Amino acid sequence: MQDQVTAPLTAAQRARVDALLDDMFDLPEGERIANLRARHVEDSAVLAEVESLLRSASASGGFLATPPKPPAEELI
């Protein structure tokens, strides 16, 4: 399978991606993609980027949701 090469997003597209991600992360994980698609985002590059980032966040298993453990010296 060949990777698809796409042009970098413009500043306006990146701002749109950021705004959409902010909205999507306010929703339960299982509703994010459906909600995004229901918005009928016309810019396919923006839509693809947001979907990719949502899938990556989901695949990460929420590892940033749990605060790190304190260093061992703080436990003593």
DRENPA-3360 file (N, C-alpha, C; in nm, 2 decimals, always signed):
BEGIN
1 = MQDQVTAP = +0.08/-0.12/+0.00/+0.00/+0.00/+0.00/+0.09/+0.12/+0.00 ~ +0.06/+0.22/-0.08/+0.14/+0.34/-0.10/+0.08/+0.45/-0.02 ~ +0.16/+0.52/+0.06/+0.12/+0.64/+0.13/+0.08/+0.75/+0.04 ~ -0.03/+0.82/+0.08/-0.07/+0.93/+0.00/+0.00/+1.06/+0.05 ~ +0.06/+1.13/-0.04/+0.13/+1.25/-0.01/+0.03/+1.37/-0.03 ~ +0.01/+1.45/+0.07/-0.08/+1.56/+0.06/+0.00/+1.69/+0.09 ~ -0.05/+1.80/+0.03/+0.01/+1.93/+0.06/-0.02/+1.97/+0.20 ~ +0.08/+2.05/+0.26/+0.06/+2.10/+0.39/-0.07/+2.19/+0.40;
9 = LTAAQRAR = -0.13/+2.18/+0.52/-0.25/+2.27/+0.54/-0.21/+2.41/+0.55 ~ -0.30/+2.50/+0.50/-0.27/+2.64/+0.52/-0.30/+2.69/+0.66 ~ -0.27/+2.81/+0.69/-0.29/+2.86/+0.83/-0.44/+2.86/+0.86 ~ -0.52/+2.89/+0.76/-0.67/+2.89/+0.78/-0.72/+2.75/+0.80 ~ -0.67/+2.66/+0.72/-0.71/+2.52/+0.74/-0.67/+2.47/+0.87 ~ -0.55/+2.50/+0.92/-0.50/+2.45/+1.05/-0.59/+2.51/+1.16 ~ -0.63/+2.64/+1.14/-0.72/+2.70/+1.24/-0.85/+2.63/+1.25 ~ -0.90/+2.59/+1.13/-1.03/+2.52/+1.12/-1.02/+2.38/+1.19;
17 = VDALLDDM = -0.91/+2.31/+1.16/-0.88/+2.18/+1.22/-0.88/+2.20/+1.38 ~ -0.81/+2.30/+1.43/-0.80/+2.32/+1.57/-0.94/+2.34/+1.63 ~ -1.02/+2.43/+1.56/-1.15/+2.46/+1.62/-1.24/+2.33/+1.62 ~ -1.23/+2.25/+1.51/-1.31/+2.13/+1.51/-1.27/+2.03/+1.61 ~ -1.14/+2.02/+1.63/-1.09/+1.93/+1.73/-1.13/+1.97/+1.87 ~ -1.13/+2.10/+1.90/-1.18/+2.15/+2.03/-1.32/+2.11/+2.05 ~ -1.41/+2.12/+1.95/-1.55/+2.08/+1.96/-1.56/+1.93/+1.98 ~ -1.48/+1.85/+1.90/-1.50/+1.71/+1.90/-1.45/+1.65/+2.04;
25 = FDLPEGER = -1.35/+1.71/+2.10/-1.30/+1.65/+2.22/-1.39/+1.68/+2.34 ~ -1.49/+1.77/+2.32/-1.59/+1.79/+2.42/-1.70/+1.68/+2.42 ~ -1.70/+1.60/+2.32/-1.80/+1.49/+2.30/-1.74/+1.36/+2.35 ~ -1.83/+1.27/+2.38/-1.78/+1.13/+2.41/-1.71/+1.07/+2.29 ~ -1.61/+0.99/+2.32/-1.53/+0.94/+2.21/-1.61/+0.87/+2.10 ~ -1.71/+0.80/+2.13/-1.79/+0.72/+2.04/-1.88/+0.81/+1.95 ~ -1.89/+0.94/+1.98/-1.98/+1.02/+1.90/-1.90/+1.12/+1.81 ~ -1.77/+1.12/+1.82/-1.69/+1.23/+1.76/-1.69/+1.22/+1.61;
33 = IANLRARH = -1.66/+1.10/+1.55/-1.66/+1.09/+1.40/-1.79/+1.12/+1.34 ~ -1.90/+1.06/+1.40/-2.03/+1.08/+1.35/-2.07/+1.23/+1.35 ~ -2.04/+1.30/+1.46/-2.07/+1.44/+1.48/-1.99/+1.52/+1.37 ~ -1.86/+1.49/+1.35/-1.78/+1.56/+1.26/-1.84/+1.54/+1.12 ~ -1.88/+1.42/+1.08/-1.94/+1.40/+0.95/-2.07/+1.47/+0.93 ~ -2.15/+1.48/+1.04/-2.28/+1.55/+1.03/-2.26/+1.70/+1.01 ~ -2.14/+1.75/+1.03/-2.12/+1.90/+1.01/-2.10/+1.93/+0.87 ~ -2.08/+1.83/+0.78/-2.06/+1.85/+0.64/-1.95/+1.95/+0.61;
41 = VEDSAVLA = -1.83/+1.92/+0.66/-1.71/+1.99/+0.64/-1.68/+1.98/+0.49 ~ -1.68/+2.10/+0.42/-1.66/+2.10/+0.28/-1.51/+2.08/+0.23 ~ -1.42/+2.12/+0.32/-1.28/+2.11/+0.28/-1.23/+1.96/+0.32 ~ -1.21/+1.89/+0.21/-1.17/+1.75/+0.23/-1.04/+1.73/+0.31 ~ -0.94/+1.82/+0.29/-0.82/+1.81/+0.36/-0.84/+1.83/+0.51 ~ -0.92/+1.93/+0.54/-0.95/+1.96/+0.69/-1.02/+1.84/+0.75 ~ -1.12/+1.78/+0.68/-1.19/+1.67/+0.73/-1.10/+1.55/+0.75 ~ -1.02/+1.52/+0.65/-0.92/+1.41/+0.66/-0.83/+1.43/+0.78;
49 = EVESLLRS = -0.78/+1.55/+0.80/-0.69/+1.58/+0.91/-0.75/+1.56/+1.04 ~ -0.87/+1.61/+1.06/-0.95/+1.59/+1.18/-0.98/+1.45/+1.21 ~ -1.02/+1.38/+1.11/-1.05/+1.23/+1.13/-0.93/+1.16/+1.17 ~ -0.82/+1.19/+1.10/-0.69/+1.12/+1.13/-0.65/+1.15/+1.28 ~ -0.66/+1.27/+1.32/-0.62/+1.31/+1.46/-0.71/+1.24/+1.56 ~ -0.84/+1.24/+1.53/-0.93/+1.17/+1.62/-0.90/+1.02/+1.64 ~ -0.87/+0.96/+1.52/-0.84/+0.82/+1.53/-0.71/+0.79/+1.60 ~ -0.61/+0.88/+1.58/-0.49/+0.87/+1.66/-0.51/+0.89/+1.81;
57 = ASASGGFL = -0.59/+0.98/+1.84/-0.62/+1.01/+1.99/-0.69/+0.88/+2.05 ~ -0.78/+0.83/+1.97/-0.85/+0.71/+2.02/-0.76/+0.59/+2.03 ~ -0.67/+0.57/+1.94/-0.57/+0.46/+1.94/-0.47/+0.47/+2.05 ~ -0.45/+0.59/+2.10/-0.35/+0.62/+2.20/-0.40/+0.56/+2.34 ~ -0.52/+0.53/+2.35/-0.58/+0.48/+2.47/-0.59/+0.58/+2.58 ~ -0.58/+0.70/+2.55/-0.60/+0.81/+2.65/-0.48/+0.81/+2.75 ~ -0.36/+0.78/+2.70/-0.25/+0.78/+2.79/-0.22/+0.91/+2.86 ~ -0.27/+1.02/+2.80/-0.25/+1.15/+2.87/-0.35/+1.18/+2.97;
65 = ATPPKPPA = -0.46/+1.10/+2.97/-0.57/+1.13/+3.07/-0.53/+1.10/+3.21 ~ -0.43/+1.01/+3.23/-0.39/+0.98/+3.36/-0.27/+1.05/+3.40 ~ -0.27/+1.13/+3.51/-0.15/+1.20/+3.55/-0.03/+1.11/+3.57 ~ +0.09/+1.15/+3.55/+0.21/+1.06/+3.57/+0.22/+1.04/+3.72 ~ +0.29/+0.93/+3.75/+0.31/+0.90/+3.89/+0.43/+0.99/+3.94 ~ +0.42/+1.02/+4.07/+0.53/+1.11/+4.12/+0.66/+1.03/+4.12 ~ +0.78/+1.11/+4.11/+0.91/+1.04/+4.12/+0.92/+0.96/+4.25 ~ +1.00/+0.86/+4.24/+1.02/+0.77/+4.36/+1.06/+0.84/+4.48;
73 = EELI = +1.15/+0.95/+4.47/+1.20/+1.02/+4.58/+1.09/+1.09/+4.66 ~ +0.98/+1.13/+4.59/+0.87/+1.19/+4.65/+0.78/+1.10/+4.73 ~ +0.79/+0.97/+4.70/+0.71/+0.87/+4.77/+0.77/+0.83/+4.91 ~ +0.90/+0.86/+4.93/+0.97/+0.82/+5.05/+0.95/+0.92/+5.16;
% end
